[in-house]
Amino acid sequence: MRTRSLVSKEQLREERREAMRAARYFEYACKFGDPDKLLVTAGLLDETGGDGWRLAMKRVAALGSVSKDIQKAFVNIWTQHKGLPLPVGH
């Protein structure tokens, strides 16, 4: 007899959609040089379980470069998230 999963497939799909949405917002903040939005979207990524941070870093890496303001804001995020390399996968 198969036991039912505690998390439904639909719940997993919704979590994945939320992670992808937060990753896109993070990418846009980096792309358009908005450090305030970057900090807000970092909070969204924290709220999404799973792959949010990994997806966000992958999207930002594809940009090639970001503004100095984004770099400075990211230093704050990095120091607040000492374990950030773990969800990113490195």
N, C-alpha and C positions, 0 to 999 in steps of 0.2 A: 504494500500500500504506500502510495506517495504522500509525503507530508506537504502541506501547502506552505509556500514561501511567506515569510512575514511581510515582505515588500512586494507589491504587485508589479508586473511588468509596466503597467501604466504609470505607477509612481516613479519607477526608474527612468522611464522616458521623460517624465515631467522634470525630474531632477537634472537630467542631461540637458534638456532645453533651457532650464534656468542657468546652468553652468555655461552653456554656449552664449546665452544672451549677456551674462555678466562679462564674459571674455570679450565679446564684441564691444561692449561699452568701455572696457578698459583699453582696448586697442584704439577706439576713437579718441579717448582722452589723450592718449599718447600721440596719435597722429595729428591732432589739432592743437596740441600744446596746452591743454587745460589741466593744470596741477590740482585745482580744487575738485574737478570731476574725477581725476585719477584717485584721489583719496577716498571719495565716495564709492567709486566702483571697487576699490580694494575691500571695502566693507561688504559689498555685495558678494564678492568672490569668497570672502570668509563665510558668508551665510550659505553658500552653495556647497554641498558636499561633493565629493568625488573629484572630477577633473577640471574644475573651474580655473584654478591657478595654472595648471599645465597648459590648458587651451589658451589662456591669456598670454602666457609667456611665449608660446609658439607663434601667436598672431603678432605680437610686438616684435619678436625676432625677425619676422618677415618684413617689417618696416625698414630695416636697415639702420636708421638713426632716429633719435628723438631730440627735442629741444633741451637746453640746459635747465629750464624750469622743470621739465618732466624728470630729468635726471636727479635734480635736487629733491623733488617730491618722492621719488622712488627710494632714495636713501632713507627717508623716514619710514616708509613701508617696510623696507628690508630690516631695519633695526627693530621694528615692532614685531616682526615675524621671524624670529630667529630660526624657526624650523621650516621656513619657506621652501628650501630646496627639497624637502621631503615630498610635498604634494606636487611639486613641479617635476620631480623624477630625477633630480641630479644632486 
